[in-house]
């Protein structure tokens, strides 16, 4: 997934390159976007079925617009374990825990997300929520 960011203008937008979908950065939240220290980070550990790694990564990329449109979703990162290539960590930054647990999880977008990845994962993701405490450097 590639995201094109343009800043320093009243017309600042972000565009999801593959889909061409774009929106104004300042329109995402009327009071201004939540900063990284204000976000609740959903961390989902996901184990993928053997041989499904590339299909899983493609499915997550296809799901990115679902998260981009979700109320309160601010960041979306997928990481792959070096030691166990079948294990991934999806980290989504939310403005509030309710945006994730009550909003997104009860939405049609969540059902679409699970349909995209469901046949590629080994069991349910292990989900935990975190708040930023310290950045040392």
N, C-alpha and C positions, 0 to 999 in steps of 0.2 A: 504494500500500500504506500502510495506517495501522497503527501498533503502539501499543497502549495500555500504558503502564508505570505500575505502582503500587509505591511504595517505602515505607520506614519502618515496616514491620510484619513480624512473623514469617510472615505469610501472603502475602508479596509475590509477585506473579505478573506475567507479561507475556502479553498476548493479541494475536494477529493478528486484527484487527477483521473482515476479510472472511470468514475461515473460522471464527472463534470459538475457534480452537485456543489453548490456554494451558498454561503450565507454571510451576512455582515457579522464581524466579530463583536461589535458593540451591541448588536441586536439580540445576542444570545441570552443576555441577562440584563434587565433594565437598570439595575443598580451597579452594573459593571461585573465583569467576570470574577469569580472567586479565585483568589490566588492559590498557588500550590500548597501553602501552609494551612489554608482553610478547608481543603478538600478531605473527604472521606475516601480512602483508597480501598476498593474491593480487590482482594487478592484471591484469585481462583487457581488452585493447583489442579491441573488436568493431565491425566495419563491417557495417551492415545493408543489405540490398538496397533499391534505390530504391522508395519507396512502401510499404515494410513497417514503417516506424518505429512506428506506433501498435500494430500487431499484435505487434511485438517487445516493446514496453514492457508490453503486456498479458501476454505469455508469461512475461516475467521476473517480473511480479507474481504470476502463477499458480505460478511455481517457488519463490517465497520459502519456503513451508512445507517444501520438500525440503531447503533449506539450514538452516532453523531446527531441523530434527530431526537434522541431520548431527552426528556426534561431532566436537567441537572447533570448530564454527562459532560465532562470537561476534557478528559484525557483517556486514551485507549492505547495500551501497549501489550504486545505479545512477546514473551521471551521463551527461549528453549534451553533446557538444561544441557550443559556440556557433558556432565557425568552420565546422565540418563536421557538420551535423545528422544525417548518417547514421552518425557515429562515436560510440560509447558506451564508457564505462569502467565495468566492474563491479569493485568492490573488496569482497572478502570477508576478514574477519579470522578467522584460525584460531589455535587454541592452539599448534599445531605444524605444520611443513611436512608431516609424515607424515599428519596428520589430513586434509590436502587431497590430497596426491599418492598415498598408499597407501590411505587410508580412503575418502574421498568418490569419487575417480576410479574406484575399482574396485567401487563400490556400484551397486545398481539405481537409486538416486536420480540418479546421474550420467547414466545412460542415459535416464531420464525427462527430465532437464534438457535434454540434447542433442536429444531428440525434440521438445520444446516450442519450441526456438529454431532448430533445424537448417534449416528451409525459409525462414527469414527473414534469414539472415546470408550475407554474401559472403566465403566462405573461413573458415579456422579462426581463432579468437581468438588474439591474441598475449599469452601469459601470462608474467608475471614475478612473483617473490616479493620482498617488502621487509620490513625490520624498522625500527621507529621509531628515530631517532637523536636528533632535537632538536625541541623545540617552543619557539620564541622568544617568542611572545605569542599 
